[in-house]
Amino acid sequence: MSAEVRPTHRPDVSDQHVAPVPTDDASAKLADDFQQAVGEYLIRHRSILDVISKMQEASARVQRAVAKAVTVCGCVEINAARQALHASESEDISYADLKQHVQSHLGGSLCDHCRDIIEAELGQAYFYTTALCETFQLRAADILAKEKQRLETLGVFNLT
């Protein structure tokens, strides 16, 4: 389909059912520019089935890249255990301060090689997530802005 015929990810304002969430202009422009590029270059995997299966594959590749950073390279290590506070500590800590007392279970830091690989794999994951937005004619910048607003509104209770 040519760019002139292909539906755009920016529906007319009259087509929107919900008022757009305000976005930071620079971030919105970057998201819009990226989405426009995805729309232009997403040719071979345009079917919704292709997009969602490629999203899943991209997610698996991110996970594999992290695993290889641990098991093959060894630049990072995982030392996982149950997140737990001592009873005496938990009584004095507010829910908002808990993030200072829980761990990521990661030790070390990514070497340049592993960082490059993980960044590339995350880029592909963003590509297919944005492709899903494009397929459904959703504006990625609006989705990010709404999610940011939700996070800011709910604060530390966003994932409970």
C-alpha positions in Angstrom: 0.0 0.0 0.0 1.4 3.4 -0.8 1.9 6.1 1.9 -0.9 8.1 0.3 -3.4 5.3 0.7 -2.2 3.8 3.9 -4.2 4.9 7.0 -2.2 7.3 9.3 -1.8 6.8 13.0 -3.1 10.4 13.6 -6.9 10.2 13.4 -8.9 13.3 12.9 -9.8 15.1 16.1 -13.5 14.5 15.3 -12.8 10.7 15.3 -11.4 10.7 18.8 -13.6 9.6 21.6 -11.3 10.8 24.4 -9.6 14.1 24.8 -5.9 13.7 24.1 -3.5 13.7 27.1 -1.0 16.5 27.1 2.5 15.4 26.0 5.9 16.9 26.2 6.5 18.3 22.7 10.0 16.9 22.2 9.0 13.4 23.5 5.8 13.5 21.5 7.7 14.5 18.3 10.2 11.7 18.8 7.4 9.1 19.4 5.5 10.5 16.3 8.6 10.5 14.1 9.5 6.9 15.2 5.9 5.8 14.6 5.9 7.4 11.1 9.2 5.6 10.3 7.7 2.3 11.5 4.6 2.9 9.4 6.8 3.5 6.3 9.1 0.5 6.8 6.6 -2.0 8.1 5.9 -3.8 4.9 6.7 -7.5 5.2 5.1 -8.0 8.6 2.0 -5.9 8.2 -0.6 -8.5 9.2 -1.8 -8.1 12.8 -0.8 -11.8 13.3 2.7 -11.1 12.1 3.0 -8.0 14.3 1.9 -9.7 17.5 4.1 -12.8 16.9 7.1 -10.6 16.1 6.4 -8.6 19.3 6.5 -11.9 21.3 9.7 -12.9 19.5 11.3 -9.5 20.2 10.4 -9.9 23.9 12.0 -13.3 24.0 15.1 -12.0 22.3 15.4 -9.3 25.0 15.1 -12.0 27.7 17.7 -14.1 25.9 20.2 -11.2 25.6 19.9 -10.6 29.3 20.4 -14.3 30.0 23.5 -14.4 27.8 24.9 -11.3 29.6 24.8 -13.4 32.7 25.6 -16.9 31.5 27.9 -16.3 28.5 29.6 -13.0 29.1 29.3 -12.8 32.9 29.4 -9.0 33.0 26.3 -9.1 35.2 25.1 -11.7 37.7 21.8 -12.5 39.2 21.6 -13.2 42.9 17.8 -13.6 43.5 16.1 -14.2 46.8 12.8 -13.3 48.3 12.3 -9.6 48.8 11.9 -9.4 52.6 12.3 -6.8 55.3 13.0 -7.6 58.9 10.0 -7.3 61.1 11.5 -4.4 63.0 12.3 -2.5 59.7 8.9 -3.0 58.1 7.1 -1.3 60.9 9.0 2.0 60.4 9.0 2.1 56.6 6.3 3.8 54.5 5.1 2.1 51.3 6.6 5.0 49.3 10.1 4.3 50.9 10.0 0.6 50.2 11.9 1.0 46.8 15.0 2.0 48.8 14.8 -1.4 50.6 14.2 -3.8 47.7 16.8 -5.1 45.3 17.0 -5.6 41.5 19.0 -8.8 42.2 21.6 -7.7 39.7 25.3 -7.5 40.4 27.9 -5.9 38.1 27.2 -3.8 35.1 26.7 -4.4 31.4 29.8 -4.5 29.3 29.7 -2.4 26.1 29.1 -5.5 24.0 26.1 -6.7 26.0 24.8 -3.2 26.4 24.8 -2.8 22.5 23.0 -6.2 22.1 20.3 -5.4 24.7 19.8 -2.0 23.3 19.3 -3.4 19.8 16.9 -6.0 21.1 14.9 -3.5 23.1 14.8 -1.3 19.9 13.2 -4.2 18.0 10.7 -4.7 20.9 9.9 -0.9 20.6 9.6 -1.3 16.9 7.0 -4.0 17.0 5.1 -2.4 19.9 4.9 0.8 17.8 3.9 -1.4 14.8 1.0 -2.6 16.9 0.0 1.0 17.6 0.3 1.7 13.8 -1.8 -1.3 12.9 -4.6 -0.2 15.2 -4.2 3.5 14.2 -3.3 4.4 17.8 -0.8 7.2 18.5 2.1 5.9 20.5 2.8 9.3 22.0 -0.7 9.4 23.4 -0.4 6.0 24.9 2.9 6.9 26.6 1.4 10.2 27.9 -1.6 8.4 29.3 0.6 5.8 31.0 2.8 8.5 32.4 -0.2 10.3 33.7 -1.6 7.1 35.2 1.8 6.4 36.9 2.0 9.9 38.3 -1.6 9.8 39.5 -1.3 6.4 41.2 2.3 6.9 42.4 3.7 4.0 44.3 0.3 2.2 44.1 0.5 1.8 40.3 1.5 -1.8 40.4 0.0 -3.1 43.5 
